[in-house]
Amino acid sequence: MTDTISSLPPRPTDAPAPARGKLGVLLPGMGAVASTFMAGVMLARRGLGAPIGSLAELGTLEGGARVREAVPLAGLDDLVFGGWDLFDESALDAALTADVLSARHLEPIRDELAAVRPMKAVFFPEFVKRLRGEHVKTARSKRDLAEETRADVRRFLRDNDLERAVAVWCGSTEAWREPAPCHRSLEAFERGLDESDPAISPSQIYAWACLMEGVPYANGAPHMTVSCPALVELAHARGVPVAGSDFKTGQTLMKTILAPGLKARMLGVRGWFSTNILGNRDGEVLDDPESFRSKEVSKLGVLDHILEPELHPDLYGDLYHKVRINYYPPRGDRKEGWDNIDLRGWLGYDMQVKIDFLCRDSILAAPLVLDLALFLDLAQRAGERGMQEWLSFYFKSPIAPPGVRPEHDLFRQHQTLLATLGRWAAAPARLEAAE
Ligand SMILES: NC(=O)c1ccc[n+]([C@@H]2O[C@H](COP(=O)([O-])OP(=O)(O)OC[C@H]3O[C@@H](n4cnc5c(N)ncnc54)[C@H](O)[C@@H]3O)[C@@H](O)[C@H]2O)c1
């Protein structure tokens, strides 16, 4: 049997350096998720909203210690926001367009949100067919675009008097692409930048620029960014942690809660049909088959990994798994997801489970952005570099090292996350004991 991330040896346990000063949070893509995240942090620090869904803010480690008290995380008051978008709209305008938060929540933070304005985007329309924007960089070569993006990062750090920043992709889902030769190594990738290789996507340019500037990067969408060998190599070379891909919210969150339970009881699953309607801009982008393909690949992998049909052919060998996303404007961000699960029990008798999840996409995703920003910053201060598999808890398509099975089971992912934080929490005491 192949290893999963939960059976990997524990990561090194250097005590993280303290979180001194402010932490920049850079958001490539400032739409519904990004504006809901920023607004939530602004409200929480005024005591006007609770950061529900954030393990960093509300979680506890084994033994009951609060995560925030056990490990040195950046404080909410210390977060400074920036980002890029192809629409020249402030975070306030983005929040109004997204229509996620009510006037009651937006009113007290109007000016603060309005002050967050996007930098010009790196954008190639062939990667997101449904959008056109004018707030984009015009440099001709991909190398020049990448260098301009690096300069953006440096300026953001300088203007805000920051020593540290992290980046979390909250931009649209890019079209599905197979890995190309330019993704195989850093050298090939940088040659690709010089030659404006068509296989290099906007998100890869942001990631390259952030990593070059020592800024950790998480990918909240399903397309390939930091999962390619070239950018993993860069993350190692620059000593920067990365994580991905695709925020685990909504339907996939439910799937990875329920499937491990069904498997634990050795109940068979013959079919799992998932369909949903959503009407936000994300839904519009996903209406394009190439962007949907990225999502479909990300959503479909989950069940096979959890149920392991190769070990249990009688229970899961003929499982039919289907995922549909339907763009339906009247619902906006208030997605409705239906699951029909065809089960098989004792002597093969059939049963069904129906789920109807009336969720809110950005409300589910915002706390994940916060946790990823805080934990990637923590990891960097602990000397971590490269892919952070212990953050799989947050992703639909968690990336694992070569030869290791990605872990999809939410409970195992949770254990790995808490165990890693627990080791960092214990590290200073252990170092003192060794002196
Ligand atoms: N909300 C969820 O539950 C959830 C779950 C998993 C993944 N995601 C992913 O998170 C991302 C954000 O979702 P959202 O609902 O905020 O979408 P959104 O459409 O409201 O926001 C995305 C923003 O990205 C911008 N953008 C697109 N390409 C860009 C580029 N190259 N550079 C800079 N900006 C760019 C768009 O102009 C838009 O403002 C999507 O990729 C979505 O698939 C969301």
The ligand as a Gaussian input file, in Angstrom:
#p B3LYP/6-31G(d) Opt

LIG

0 1
 N      -16.160000      30.133000      -2.656000
 C      -15.877000      28.872000      -2.600000
 O      -16.506000      28.115000      -1.884000
 C      -14.708000      28.348000      -3.377000
 C      -14.306000      27.029000      -3.179000
 C      -13.220000      26.542000      -3.899000
 C      -12.562000      27.375000      -4.788000
 N      -12.998000      28.633000      -4.989000
 C      -12.275000      29.423000      -5.981000
 O      -11.922000      30.666000      -5.444000
 C      -11.799000      31.572000      -6.522000
 C      -12.504000      32.866000      -6.156000
 O      -13.903000      32.666000      -6.089000
 P      -14.880000      33.929000      -6.062000
 O      -16.232000      33.424000      -5.784000
 O      -14.303000      35.007000      -5.235000
 O      -14.835000      34.390000      -7.596000
 P      -15.041000      35.877000      -8.168000
 O      -15.338000      35.683000      -9.622000
 O      -16.000000      36.661000      -7.348000
 O      -13.619000      36.547000      -7.962000
 C      -12.517000      36.203000      -8.736000
 C      -11.808000      37.477000      -9.106000
 O      -10.600000      37.131000      -9.764000
 C      -10.345000      38.089000     -10.746000
 N       -9.364000      37.550000     -11.669000
 C       -9.500000      36.595000     -12.618000
 N       -8.310000      36.375000     -13.215000
 C       -7.408000      37.189000     -12.619000
 C       -6.028000      37.431000     -12.802000
 N       -5.342000      36.782000     -13.725000
 N       -5.427000      38.341000     -11.994000
 C       -6.120000      39.025000     -11.045000
 N       -7.443000      38.854000     -10.869000
 C       -8.084000      37.936000     -11.626000
 C      -11.724000      38.372000     -11.342000
 O      -11.741000      39.633000     -11.985000
 C      -12.601000      38.357000     -10.091000
 O      -12.761000      39.636000      -9.524000
 C      -12.371000      30.867000      -7.762000
 O      -11.307000      30.357000      -8.528000
 C      -13.152000      29.753000      -7.173000
 O      -13.279000      28.649000      -8.047000
 C      -14.043000      29.149000      -4.303000

